[in-house]
């Protein structure tokens, strides 16, 4: 007889438990032996723990919340939003023209001017911000001030441009330039001021915001050329490629984040029906903020969505506002948390029933919700605000009528001696240390989806729930012996089986009485599988 390898049946049993991990049964193959009309052999056994069963989709979701007791939870996290300095503050541009007239210089009209004259202009250079921010200081990381000088004067000039509130190496930024008349007008000159590591004060000597002082000193040395009285001297300032290391001031009450997203609760992916109530869940919003800006986050909508049915269940009476702490020292980060639990919501324990698959949220945020304060805002180039959510579900509660279904491929039964087999029986022995009852049905279908046969006459309990004490902890394992028989007619159809549809319905111990059970990391379930074959003696 060729070997009979019940791979799909074993896979079915595993899937009934919700297991999709890589853990394998041991010693699956039948040892070679002489033909016997009635052959019974062990197939293999395996032990499964919490990580194999409950975290089969992603073991990173499973955490131990109490290292002393070993009580466990499922934790699903997601980053809601993250925004940096460039997304809320953009330095505007400088653009300003300045003029010095002959009256400022006290130069008379003359056919041949050979005198000397001086003028001093003290003015402001405005900073234009895109969103109405009020800037006190900027430490520039990069940027250029472009200076263009133009005049019709036919004389030699010395020009000094000083920015008394732009400080580098403890001294104001100053540029000097000489222009010697070469016979043509207008005379023009250009130079640039590198703003790298320049600290700029934009309070105009403490009187306002978004303005810094500029001083222009002009000396005219006559060359004997004429002065017609219409000449002018102008300085044009503009900026390019401005970037900051940090700024201080007030960035206003702008809306800084608006997001809608959801967290997938993977434990419910294969569920189709039932009631699953966890008695002590929590949802934690964590905000890491390195902006020196107070922020108010508004949770405008929180709900769960059952993808299978489309039913939405709103979370009720939860705190809707998170006041995000702001650091007081540049380079530091403040962390703010809001935990939603049974004490500050109406229905968090029941909001995940029936069988939700997504936890959906909408969130928006406003800077400076209380307006301007005595403490200025600060924003660094590296500033970032990150908003995360974590749904923690301690496995403490009850479930009933909780259905799961899945479809698995079946490796076709190819055995030249299959017609000699009268029946096949699998004996599955389960020693269950979980507070879970599981009933199942396995249906074989062909490549067209047609029903061929079902393993059981009706759904059958293959796992009995372990008893629990008053605290919800399992006290001992519960054994269940299951005999799964394939008739000769079913064996004859094995070659046509393309897939197995596996249906299971689970409930926790005494769930009909709302008995709360808990899951711990030392829970185990042991499966033993044996095979008995009845065959014809003539072949």
Secondary structure in CASP SS format (residue, H / E / C, confidence):
PFRMAT SS
TARGET T0000
AUTHOR 0000-0000-0000
METHOD secondary structure of the structure
MODEL  1
X C 1.00
X C 1.00
X C 1.00
X C 1.00
X C 1.00
X C 1.00
X H 1.00
X H 1.00
X H 1.00
X H 1.00
X H 1.00
X H 1.00
X H 1.00
X H 1.00
X H 1.00
X H 1.00
X C 1.00
X C 1.00
X C 1.00
X C 1.00
X C 1.00
X C 1.00
X C 1.00
X C 1.00
X C 1.00
X C 1.00
X C 1.00
X C 1.00
X C 1.00
X C 1.00
X C 1.00
X C 1.00
X C 1.00
X C 1.00
X C 1.00
X C 1.00
X C 1.00
X E 1.00
X E 1.00
X E 1.00
X E 1.00
X E 1.00
X E 1.00
X E 1.00
X E 1.00
X E 1.00
X E 1.00
X E 1.00
X E 1.00
X H 1.00
X H 1.00
X H 1.00
X H 1.00
X C 1.00
X C 1.00
X C 1.00
X C 1.00
X C 1.00
X H 1.00
X H 1.00
X H 1.00
X E 1.00
X E 1.00
X E 1.00
X C 1.00
X C 1.00
X C 1.00
X C 1.00
X C 1.00
X C 1.00
X E 1.00
X E 1.00
X E 1.00
X E 1.00
X E 1.00
X E 1.00
X E 1.00
X E 1.00
X E 1.00
X E 1.00
X E 1.00
X E 1.00
X E 1.00
X E 1.00
X H 1.00
X H 1.00
X H 1.00
X H 1.00
X C 1.00
X C 1.00
X C 1.00
X C 1.00
X E 1.00
X E 1.00
X E 1.00
X E 1.00
X E 1.00
X E 1.00
X E 1.00
X E 1.00
X C 1.00
X H 1.00
X H 1.00
X H 1.00
X H 1.00
X C 1.00
X C 1.00
X C 1.00
X C 1.00
X E 1.00
X C 1.00
X C 1.00
X C 1.00
X C 1.00
X C 1.00
X E 1.00
X E 1.00
X E 1.00
X E 1.00
X E 1.00
X E 1.00
X E 1.00
X E 1.00
X E 1.00
X E 1.00
X E 1.00
X E 1.00
X E 1.00
X C 1.00
X C 1.00
X C 1.00
X C 1.00
X C 1.00
X E 1.00
X E 1.00
X E 1.00
X E 1.00
X E 1.00
X E 1.00
X E 1.00
X E 1.00
X E 1.00
X E 1.00
X E 1.00
X E 1.00
X E 1.00
X E 1.00
X E 1.00
X E 1.00
X E 1.00
X E 1.00
X C 1.00
X C 1.00
X C 1.00
X C 1.00
X E 1.00
X E 1.00
X E 1.00
X E 1.00
X E 1.00
X E 1.00
X E 1.00
X E 1.00
X E 1.00
X E 1.00
X E 1.00
X E 1.00
X E 1.00
X C 1.00
X C 1.00
X E 1.00
X E 1.00
X E 1.00
X E 1.00
X E 1.00
X E 1.00
X E 1.00
X E 1.00
X E 1.00
X C 1.00
X C 1.00
X C 1.00
X C 1.00
X C 1.00
X C 1.00
X C 1.00
X E 1.00
X E 1.00
X E 1.00
X E 1.00
X E 1.00
X E 1.00
X E 1.00
X E 1.00
X C 1.00
X C 1.00
X C 1.00
X C 1.00
X E 1.00
X E 1.00
X E 1.00
X C 1.00
X E 1.00
X C 1.00
X C 1.00
X C 1.00
X C 1.00
X C 1.00
X C 1.00
X C 1.00
X E 1.00
X E 1.00
X E 1.00
X E 1.00
X E 1.00
X E 1.00
X E 1.00
X E 1.00
X E 1.00
X E 1.00
X E 1.00
X C 1.00
X C 1.00
X C 1.00
X C 1.00
X C 1.00
X E 1.00
X C 1.00
X C 1.00
X C 1.00
X C 1.00
X C 1.00
X E 1.00
X E 1.00
X E 1.00
X E 1.00
X E 1.00
X E 1.00
X E 1.00
X E 1.00
X E 1.00
X E 1.00
X E 1.00
X E 1.00
X E 1.00
X E 1.00
X E 1.00
X E 1.00
X E 1.00
X E 1.00
X C 1.00
X C 1.00
X C 1.00
X C 1.00
X E 1.00
X E 1.00
X E 1.00
X E 1.00
X E 1.00
X E 1.00
X E 1.00
X E 1.00
X E 1.00
X E 1.00
X C 1.00
X H 1.00
X H 1.00
X H 1.00
X C 1.00
X C 1.00
X E 1.00
X E 1.00
X E 1.00
X E 1.00
X E 1.00
X E 1.00
X E 1.00
X E 1.00
X C 1.00
X C 1.00
X E 1.00
X E 1.00
X E 1.00
X E 1.00
X E 1.00
X E 1.00
X E 1.00
X E 1.00
X E 1.00
X C 1.00
X C 1.00
X E 1.00
X C 1.00
X C 1.00
X E 1.00
X E 1.00
X E 1.00
X E 1.00
X E 1.00
X E 1.00
X E 1.00
X E 1.00
X E 1.00
X E 1.00
X E 1.00
X C 1.00
X C 1.00
X C 1.00
X C 1.00
X C 1.00
X C 1.00
X E 1.00
X E 1.00
X E 1.00
X C 1.00
X C 1.00
X C 1.00
X C 1.00
X C 1.00
X C 1.00
X E 1.00
X E 1.00
X E 1.00
X E 1.00
X C 1.00
X C 1.00
X C 1.00
X C 1.00
X C 1.00
X C 1.00
X C 1.00
X C 1.00
X C 1.00
X E 1.00
X E 1.00
X E 1.00
X E 1.00
X E 1.00
X E 1.00
X E 1.00
X C 1.00
X C 1.00
X C 1.00
X C 1.00
X C 1.00
X C 1.00
X C 1.00
X H 1.00
X H 1.00
X H 1.00
X H 1.00
X C 1.00
X C 1.00
X C 1.00
X C 1.00
X C 1.00
X C 1.00
X E 1.00
X E 1.00
X E 1.00
X E 1.00
X E 1.00
X E 1.00
X E 1.00
X E 1.00
X E 1.00
X E 1.00
X C 1.00
X C 1.00
X C 1.00
X C 1.00
X C 1.00
X C 1.00
X C 1.00
X C 1.00
X C 1.00
X E 1.00
X E 1.00
X E 1.00
X E 1.00
X C 1.00
X C 1.00
X C 1.00
X E 1.00
X E 1.00
X E 1.00
X E 1.00
X E 1.00
X E 1.00
X E 1.00
X E 1.00
X E 1.00
X E 1.00
X E 1.00
X C 1.00
X E 1.00
X E 1.00
X E 1.00
X E 1.00
X E 1.00
X E 1.00
X E 1.00
X E 1.00
X E 1.00
X E 1.00
X E 1.00
X E 1.00
X E 1.00
X E 1.00
X C 1.00
X C 1.00
X C 1.00
X C 1.00
X C 1.00
X C 1.00
X C 1.00
X C 1.00
X H 1.00
X H 1.00
X H 1.00
X E 1.00
X E 1.00
X E 1.00
X E 1.00
X E 1.00
X E 1.00
X E 1.00
X E 1.00
X E 1.00
X E 1.00
X E 1.00
X E 1.00
X C 1.00
X C 1.00
X C 1.00
X E 1.00
X E 1.00
X E 1.00
X E 1.00
X E 1.00
X E 1.00
X E 1.00
X E 1.00
X E 1.00
X E 1.00
X C 1.00
X C 1.00
X C 1.00
X C 1.00
X C 1.00
X E 1.00
X E 1.00
X E 1.00
X E 1.00
X C 1.00
X C 1.00
X C 1.00
X C 1.00
X C 1.00
X E 1.00
X E 1.00
X E 1.00
X E 1.00
X C 1.00
X C 1.00
X C 1.00
X C 1.00
X E 1.00
X C 1.00
X C 1.00
X C 1.00
X C 1.00
X C 1.00
X E 1.00
X C 1.00
X C 1.00
X C 1.00
X E 1.00
X E 1.00
X E 1.00
X E 1.00
X E 1.00
X E 1.00
X E 1.00
X E 1.00
X E 1.00
X C 1.00
X H 1.00
X H 1.00
X H 1.00
X H 1.00
X H 1.00
X H 1.00
X H 1.00
X H 1.00
X H 1.00
X C 1.00
X C 1.00
X E 1.00
X E 1.00
X E 1.00
X E 1.00
X E 1.00
X E 1.00
X E 1.00
X E 1.00
X E 1.00
X E 1.00
X C 1.00
X C 1.00
X H 1.00
X H 1.00
X H 1.00
X C 1.00
X C 1.00
X C 1.00
X E 1.00
X E 1.00
X C 1.00
X E 1.00
X C 1.00
X C 1.00
X C 1.00
X E 1.00
X E 1.00
X E 1.00
X E 1.00
X E 1.00
X E 1.00
X E 1.00
X E 1.00
X E 1.00
X E 1.00
X E 1.00
X E 1.00
X C 1.00
X C 1.00
X C 1.00
X C 1.00
END
